[in-house]
Amino acid sequence: MSGVVLVLNSGSSSVKYELVEVADDASGRSLASGLVERIGAGGGRLRHDGPGGRVETGVDVPDHTAALDAVVGAFAEHGPDLAGAGLVAVGHRVVHGGDRFSAPALVDDDLERAVDELSSLAPLHNPANLEGIRVARRAVPDVPHVAVFDTAFHATVPPAAHTYALDRDLARRTGVRRYGFHGTSVASVVPRAAELLGRPAEDVAMVVLHLGNGASATAVLGGRSVETSMGLTPLEGLVMGTRPGDVDPGALLHLLREGGLSVDELDRTLNRGSGLQGLTGASDVREVVERAAGGDADADLALDVLAHRVRHYLGAYAFAMGRLDAVVLTAGVGENSAEVRRRALTGLEGFGVVLDEERNATRSGDARRISPDWSPVTVLVVPTAEELQIAREALAVVGA
């Protein structure tokens, strides 16, 4: 399957986009990409990377309709022109598909209603994703639109791993179970990791660490997700930029009863004021690493907490799968922070995980091995390719 797909990732205050040409062998080529930010906040900006290079300009984007108009205008002015690009589909990232969507799906009015109904499970993400879909269907009406769900890759997680030990009737009625996220990212790196290992994905047990502002761990056995650290929402699991990861539920009740927080205040604290932000006052791991290097004790502790949680999940998932062939790091922090990788993976030699210090410290944008050639467990850095994965899945749905 081959063709050109416009990939849209609509957030609450931004729209990220990329025009991707997918070849018959599923490889991809970016024809153009860009970002519209500060939607509804004033001082909007558009960045467009097209055939003539990068263009940055101020734009008036009071809402997503204006933002998509700006995107279409950028293609018309700076290229390539969408009308002549051979566009066959528009692919949309949707964060939460609940238990309704275990695969990408054509967008229609029923799908829009379903995404809306699932917004209670991802209140920071699904409403923005849905707004982007609605606006894009009006802006680009002549090609099919496809929703690609972050949760879909984790539909293979078995019941024993996705079931919470809560009252079963209450859990079923409210849809409370583990869904997992970052599935599109994980799905994009698994084949490349297997290629670097020289083995089919079906023969490999790997843990994929998606480490960015949002972070998750996924156990992938035989090419399928069998465990993942995020749960009902993207709050559970690893320490993130502004989210805490695992917290004793009793601590949250304590904050409500004794800390004087309202439910909405607790929600804001968990989503925007915890993680590295809560521990250090900074959510960007680059700043935290810089502070730690300068002797900031809070920053040093925050990085150790982050690393400890990564090792916790890495060990748990190795035992859950029964073996471990590879550790794969991806996303902004996983791909670029040698210090985070060092803290998370040093000291695991007894379990076959060995880091080559020189390889780890060498900066590169390529997929690469950062463990010694002789180490029992291969440690890889594989750049995520979410836009390409969305384009592939959209093409599969429309049959191009």
C-alpha positions, 0 to 999 in steps of 0.5 A: 500500500502506498500513497500520500497522507496528511497526518494531524495531531490536534492538541488543546492549544496546538496542531502538529501536522505532517504530509507523509508519502508512504512507499509500497515497502511501508517506508516513508518520506516527509514532504512537509511538516509543521506546527501551529501553536498558541491556539486561543491564547493570542500570539499564535505562531506557525512553523512550516517546513516545506520544499523551500525550507522553514518558514515561521510566521505569526498567525491569528488562531482564535480557534481550531478552525482558524488553525486548520485554515492556517495549515491549508494556507501554508501548504498553498503558499509554501508547498507542496500544494495539497490539491496536487499532492495526490492526497488519499487520506487524512490520518488523525491521532486520537488518544483514547479509544476505550474498549470500542476501538482496537484498530484504526477506523474510518471517521464518520458521525458515529465515530465522532460521537464515540470519541466524544463519549470517551472524553471522560477517560482522557479529558485533556486529549480527546476533546482536542482530538475531536475538535481537530477531526471536525474542523479537518473534515470541513477543511479537507472534505474530499478524502477519507479521514481515519482515526488512529488510536493510541490505545489500540496497540494495547488491545492485546494486553491480557485480562490478568494484566489489564484488570484492576482488582475493584468491584467488578460491577462498578468497574464494568459500568464505568469502564475502569480498566487498564488501556495504555497509551503511546501505542502508536509510538511503540508500534512504530519502533518495534519493527525497526528494533527487530530489524536492528536485532536481525530477528523477526519481531515475533521472536523477540521479548523487548521492553519499549521505554517511551520517555518524553514529557509523557512516559510509559513502559510497554512489554512487547512479546512476539510483536504484541503488547502484553503489559503497559504502565499507563492505565485508565488514563495517562497518569499511571506508571513512570514519572513524567514532566508534569504527571506523577506516575504511580501513587498510592490511591490512599494518598489521593484520598488523604489529599482530598480529606486533609490537604483541602484540595477539591476534586478539580484542584487534585486533577490539576495537581496530578496532570500539571503540577506533579512529576518533575514539575512537582519535584523541582519546579521544572518540567523539562528534563534538560533543565533538570539535568542541568540543575542536577549537574550544578549541584541542585539536590532536588533535581538530583533526587528527581532524576533518581526517582525517575530512574528508579521507576524505570528500573522497577518496570523494566524488571517487572516486565522482564519477569512477566515475559519470562525473558528479555532480549532488548530494551528500546528507548524512544521519544524526546528524552529516551532518544536524546538524554544520555544522562537519563539513560545512564541513571536508568540502566547503570547497575543492571549488569547482573540481569544482562543489561549493560550500557556502553558509556561511549556509545551512550554519550554519542549524540545521533539521530539514527537508530543505534545500539548503545550496549556492548556487542557482547551484552546478553540484552541489547539496548537500542535507541530507536527514534519514534515515527508516530506520523509515519505509523499513523499514515501507514495505518490510515492507508491500510484502512482506506485500502490505498 
